[in-house]
Amino acid sequence: MNFDFKPYDDTMLFVPLGGCNEIGMNLNLYRYRGKWIMLDCGMGFAGPHLPGIEVLFPNIDALLPYKKDLLGLVLTHAHEDHIGAVQYLWSEFQCPLYATPFTAAMMKPKLRDEGLGSDVKIHEVKAGVQYDLAPFRFEMVPITHSIPEMHAVAIRTDAGVIMHTGDWKLDSNPLVGPTTDEVTLSRYGNEGVLAMVCDSTNVFVEGESGSEGDVRANLTDMINACTGRVVVTTFASNIARIETIIRAAMGAERKVALAGKSLWRVTTAAKESGYLTDLPPFLTDKQGMDLPKDSVVFICTGCQGESRAALSKIARGEHPVIRLSPGDTVIFSARTIPGNNLEIAYVQNRLVEQGLELITDHNSFIHVSGHPARMELERMYALVRPKIAVPVHGECRHIAEHAQFASELGVPEIIKPFNGAVVALKEGSASVVGRVNSGYLALDGSSLIDSNAPVIRMRRKLRDEGMVLASLMLDKQLKLASSVALTAPGCLDDAEDKGFIASIVEAIEEYIAEFKGKGGITQLENGVRSIIRREITREVGKHPVITLHLLKK
């Protein structure tokens, strides 16, 4: 779907390609006077409708015709749903990166792993400094979240100022990093902000999101009360929570072992950037298992039920080192991302089956969100006072609720964007003026494919309907030279359905014996397919994939 941007050269345009009507995969584009900047480039989790796929990225085909005019990619923070696609998509758009030191430290190994370590220019930026990417100027504004160096981005052009919040909350005791810089936000509000593009994740949550300091106190008491081994799982990138777990373990006179490659990578980057520096060294999972049960806390990856993460392997009894037993405790110190409910439930059920004590945010105060509840949103709007509200980072229902809330708070104009929307940010006439192609790319092994590619559709059909594979050896007269071989994996059971399979084979052999050959091999093949389809549908009500191997002597 093409869109003519030229008539809007003097209008600030906002074009989200990910993160609208969904949580995750954030990718935001701003265009002014023929030039573009990108804010964030993240990944999301795939659902069961994409067999064999674990992660998704935004499709950026709409940007590629203009990539020579893309001045830079500004990263708000180091969470995967904001940076996780960079190393996979950078070769397509090839522009400089702008990131604070910790986010840069998180990006560098990702780029090296993809062979891009020497190709990508990363400019390290600081809060309170204005950076010139004419016709844009941007400033990073410190803002509290669950990871160090989270920043809103104030984008200044001749068309006005845009405040892009990224992920945020208001926490008077965040433990890692500074509190939200309300003074700078208010300064921009006094100057006049054209539009605020704002996080919608917790718009349905009344009150405030809560403080990390309160979680630390509660986790300390909880771990103190445990007698066996303790496993705590959280997002590897949640440095604030990781430090909370470490401090709680130290308060209970326990050592900390890490289980999961991403935890080692993140904590290394944190230390290189000046965080987690006054803590004792971490143990490996093997070293942790060598300690008495009441002397160790394991921090594990896998809070979202990821099948290859450490906690999932523990739940399945497949972890190479960690073995838990009745009397041990597993703490899920994270929220469930929508769409991951089934995977998390599977892991939790397997843990309970092992006789373990399970603690989640449903039965204990062990997690606070990194996103703003309604009182915090109200405070943000009071500080920034935008003329246009643009809710993002939420499902359709979140964005609709946020739009209604912003209207109640007195924002004059509200836009409800969607992925691919072309939004004109113009006072008095803000609107969606068009749309461009959007969608998803799937990481299939080491390859990127369209999420609706034929191979994905075929996998779904194979998963849901199974397949029938028939091999026929034919002579020159198109008669059978040997018996038909037929199997139906995922559709029929070779042992239980042996008689039914034999009846299908018999029907095929009778058809070929009577075949006159007028239509040639194509007609014969169609006839065989028709027999298989008819018999399977009649007997089991399935519509499997049918594959014929026709061999001629």
N, C-alpha and C positions, 0 to 999 in steps of 0.2 A: 504494500500500500504506500504510494508515493505522496509526499506533501511538499508544496512549494513554500520554502522558508523565506524566499527573497522579499515578499511584501512586508515581512515582519522584522526587517533589519533593525529598525529603531525601537523595537519592543523587546523587553526581556521575556524570553520564552523558557518555560520549564518543561522538560520531557523526561518523565521517569520510564525506565525500561525494566525496572524490578523494584519490589518493595511496596507496591500499591495493590490493595486487595489481597495481600498475603503478608506473612511475617517471615522475613528473610530475603535473600537475593537482592539487597539494596543496590541500585545503580541509578544515579540521578544525573541528568544533563541540563546544563543551562546554556542558552544561546543568546548572544547580543552582537549586533553589527557584524554578522557573518562568522563570528568566532564562538568556540565552545569550550566549556570546562566540564569535567566529570567529577562528581562527588561520590566516592565509594564504588566498589565493584565486588559484590559479595556472592556467596553461594547459599543454597537452601537444600533441605533434605527432600529426597524423592519419596513418594508414597508407593503403596502396593500396586498402583496402576502402571508402574514402570518396572517390570521384573528385571532383575539384574542390575539395576541402577540405584546407587546410594545418594549421590549428590547431583544438584542441578545448578546451572548458571543462566543468567539472562542472555537472551539472544540479542546481539548487538548489530545485526545486519543493517538496521536503520541508520546507524551512525557511520558505517564504513565509507559511504560516498563523501563524507565530510571530514575524514580523519586527518587530512592535512591541515585543517583548521582547528583541531583539538589541541588546546594549549597546555593542558595538564590534567592529571588525576589527583585530586585532593582527598586524602583518607582521613576520616573523622576519628577513627580509633581502630583497634586491632582485633575486634571480634570477627569471626569467620563469615558471618552474614554481611559483613561490610568490606572484607579484604580477600575472602577465600577464592574468588574467581580471578584475581589479578594475574597470577602466574600462568593461568590457562588461556586468558583472553588477550594479554598484553601484545602478543605478536600480531594480533589483528589491528589494534589501534595505535600502538607504538607512540606513546607520549611520555614526558617526564612525570615522575611521581613526587608528591609533596606530602610529607608525613613528619610527625614529631619523632624524637629519638627512639622511644619504645616501640612505636608502630613500625618504624623503619627496621629496628632490630628483629621484629617478628617477620617482616617481609623478606629480608635478605636470604635466609636459608630456603624459603619457599621458592624464590627466584633461582637460587643456585641449583636446587633439585631439578628444575626444568631446563637447566642449561642457559639461564638468562642472567646469571650473576654479573657478567661484565657488560651486558647490553642495556640494562635499565638504569637510567639516571634517577637517583633518589635525592631530592633536596630536603634536608632536615629543617623543619620550621619550628618557630617558638610562638608561644602565646603573646599577644599584645603587640606584635609586629605586623605591619601591613605589607603584603607581598603583591607585586605588580605583574599581572598577566593581561596587559592591555587588550581589550577595553575593560577588563575586570581587575579589581583589587580585592584581596581577601585577607581577613584577620581571623586567627584561631582564638576562640573564647573558651577558657577553661570551664568545664561543666562536669558535674558528678555522674559517675556511672559505675559499673562493677569491674572496671579495668583501668589501669593507669592511662593518663594523658588522653582522656576523652575530651573532645572539643566540638562546640558548635562552630559553624563557619559563617562569618558575616561577609557577604559578597556585595561589594560596592561597584556600581556603574553609574553613568549619567542618567540612567532610567530610574535609579533609586537603589535602596539597600534591601537585600534579601537576607533574612536570618534563617539559616538552615541548621536546625537544632541537632540533627543526628539523634542518637539514643541519650537519654539523660534522666536525672531525677534531682530532687533537692534533699540533701542529707547533711545535717549539721555535724555528723560524726562519721565520715566515710571510711576512716582508718587508712586507706591508701589514696594518696593524691589530695589535692585541695578541694574545698567546697566550691559549689557553683559561683562563678564570678558575677554576682547580681549587680555589682556596680557598673561593669562594662555593659551588661545587658540593658540596664536602665539608661545608660548614656546613649546607646543606640536608640532606645525608645524615645528619649527626649529629642534626638536629632530627627527622628522620623523614619520608620521602617515601612517599606512598600508592602512586603509580604513575609510571612513566617511559614516555613515548611517544617512541620512539627510531628513528632512521635505520637502515635495513637494507641500503642500497645495496651495500656492499662486504663483506657478512657472509661471503662465500665466499673472501675474500682473506686469506691468512695474513699474520702479521707486522703491519707498519705501512704507512700509505698513502704515506709519503715526504714530504720537505720541499721547499717552493717554492725555498728557498735553493739546494738541489742542482740543481734544474732551471735556475736562472739561470746557474750556473757552466757547465753543460754547453751551454746555448744560446749563451752567449758564445763558447765554443771553436768551436762548430759554424758560427756566422755568420762568425767570423774566417776560417774555412777556405774560405768560398764566394768565388767570383770574379765571378759574374754578379749579376743582380738576385735579391733574396731576398723571398719572400712567406711570411708566417707567418699562419696562420688559427687562431683560438681563439674561445671564446664572448665576445661583446662585453661581457658583464657580469662577466667574470673579470678584475677590476681588478688582482689580484695578478699574473696572467700577463701582462697588458698592460704593467705596469711592468717585469716581467722581460724582455719582448721589447725594450722601449725601452732598458733598461740594457745589454742584450746588444748592441743595435745601436750604442749610444754607445761601448761597449768596442771595437767593430770600426770605429769612426770613420765610421759611417753615419748618415744622417738618417732620420727616420721619417715615412712618409706613411700616412694612414688612408684605407681604401676601404670604405664602407658607412655608411649614415645612423645605424644604431644605435651604431656605434663613436663617432661624433661626439657623439651624445646622452649616452652613458654617460660618456665622458671629460669632457664639460662638467659633468655632475652631480658627478663625482668632484672636479674642481677647485673647484667651488662649495662642496664639503663639506670641503675642506682636504687632498685627496689629489692626487697627481701634480703638485704645485705647483712643485717644484724641477727641472723638466725643460724642455728647449727646446721651442718651439712646434712643433706638428705641421704637416706639409705636406699639401696636397691631393693626390689621386692624380695630377692633371695636373702639379703641381709635382714630384712624385716621378719621373714619366716624363721630365722635362726634365733630370734629373741623370744623371751617368755611371752605368753599370750597377753598378759596385762601390761606389757611394756612397749607396745607399738600401735601406731595408727597408720593405716594404709590410705593414701589418697589415690583414687582410681579414676580413670576415664570411663565413660559409658553411662552418664546420667540420663541420656535420651534413648537408651536401649540399643545403641549401635552394635551390630552383630560382631564386629571385629575388635571392639573395645575390651579393655581389661575386665570390667565388671561382668560383661556378658559371657566371657570365657570362664570366669569364676562360677557364674550361675550354671553353666553347662558342664562344669567339672573338667574343662579343657585348658585351664590356665596352666602354663608350664611350671609354675612355682607355687602360687598361692592356693592353699586349701583351707576352707573354713569348716567349722564344726558347731554343733549345738552349743549355745552359750556365747557365740560371737554375734556382733551387731553390725548391720549395714545401714548407713544413714544416707538418704538421698537429699543432699543440700542443693536443690535446684528445682525450678519449675518445669512443668511438662510443656514443651513446645507443641502447639496444636498440630495434629497429624501423627505424633509419635506415641499416642496413648497405647496402642496395641503392643508395640515393641517393648515399651517400659513395663507394661503389665506382665508380659511373658517373662522378662528378667526377674521381676519381683516375685512372681509365683514360683519360679525355680529356686529362688533363694529361700523362700518360706518352706518349700518342700524339704530343704536341707536342715530345717530346724533352727534357722537363724532368726534373730530379732530384727525386725524391719521398722525403720523410722523414716517417715516422709513428712512433707509439709502439710499433709492432711491431718496428722495427729500430733505434730509438735512444731514449735516456732524455731525452724532451722533455716529459713530462707526469707530474704526480702528481695523484691524485684529491683532491677536496675532501671525501671521505666516509671514515668510519672503517673500517679493517681490523680483524681480530679482536683483536689486542693492544690497540688503542685502545678497542674496545667493552668488553673486559675491564676496562680501567682506568676507564672511565665507570661501569660497574656497581659497581666497588669504591668509587668516590667517592660515588655517589648512594644506593646500597643500597635500591632501591625494593622495596616489598612485592609490587607487580604490575608485570610487564613487558608492554608493548604495542608490538610491532614494527610500524612503518609504513614508508612511502617505500621500497617494493620490490615486485617481482612476487611471485606466490604462493610460488614456490620460495625467494625471499629471506626472506619473512616466516616460512615454516615453519622454515628453517634458523636464523634469529635466535631463534625461540621455543625451539628445541632447545638452542641455545647458552646462552640466558639460564637455562634450567632447569639446565644443567650448572654454571652459575656460582652456583647456589643460590637463585635468585629463587623465592619460595614459590608465586606464582600467575602463570600465563602466559595471555594472551589473544591469539588470532590474528584480528585484525579484517579486515573487507572493506568496500568502499564500501557505505554504507547500513546497516551494522551499528549497533545501539544497544547500547553496551557499558556495563554497570554497574560502576563502579570502587569496589568496596566490599570492604574487607579480609575475607578468609575466604570470600567468596561472589562474587568477581568473575566475570562471565559476559556472554555476548551474550544480551540479554533480548528482542531483537526486531530488526526491520529496517524501514527506510523506503525510499521510492523513491529510486533513484539512477540515474545514466546520464550521458550526454554531450550537450552542445550544440556544434554545429558552426558556425564562422564561414564563412558562404557569401557571399562578396563582402562586403557591408556588413550582412548580415542574420544573425541567430542562428536556427538551426533545430535540431530534434531530429536527432541523428546517425542515427536510423533512420527519418527522414521518407520518405514515398513518393517524393519527388523524388530522394533519394539512392539508393533501391532501383532506381528507373528508370534512373539513370545507370549503375549497375553492370550492369544488363541490356543497356543500349545499348552499353556498353564491351565486354562479353563476347560478346554475341550479334548486335549490330548491329540494324538496323531495315529494314523494307520500307515504302515509301510508294507507294501506288497512288491515282491520280486518275481518277475516272470521271464523264463528263458524260452524264446520263440525260435522256430526254424524259419526257412525261407518262405514257407506257405502260411506263416503266422499261426502255426499250431504249437502247442506246448511241447517243448523238448524235455521238460522235467516238471515235477510238481511245483505248484505255486507255494511260495514262502510268504507268510503274512504274520506280522506282529502289530500290536496296537498299544504302545507305551502311553500311559496316562489316560487311556480310554477304556481298555479292557485288561483283565488280568490273565496272563498266559496260562495259569493253572486253573483258576476258578471258571474261566470262560472258554476253556479248551474246546468244549463241544460246539459252542456258538462260532468260534473262530473257524473250526473245521467246516461248519455249514456255509460260511462265507466263501471259503476256499473252494468248496464243492460247487457253489453257484457260479464262481468265476470260471472254473474249469469247464463246466457245462456250456457256459456262454461262448468260450473260446472254441470248444469242440464244434459248435454249431455255427460259428462265425464264417460268413461267406467271403469276406475280404473285399467287398466292393468299395468301402470307404477307406481302406488301407489301415495303417497302424494308428492313425489319429482317431478313426472311428472306434477301433478296438479299445484304445486307451480310454476314450470317453465312456464306453460301455462298461468297462471294468470299474471306473470311478463311480458310475451311476449305481452299480450293484452294491459297492461298499457303502456309499452314502445312504442308500435306501435301507439296507439291512441294519446299519448302526443306528440310524434315526428311529427305525421301527422298534428296535430292541431296547436301546438305552436312552433315546432322546438326545443324543449328542450330535454335534456337527464338527468332527475332528478335521485336522489338516490331513489330507490324503496325499501320500507321495508314492509314485510308482517307479520302479526300476525295470525298464524293459530292455532285455538283452537279446541280441540276435546271434544265432550260431552261424 
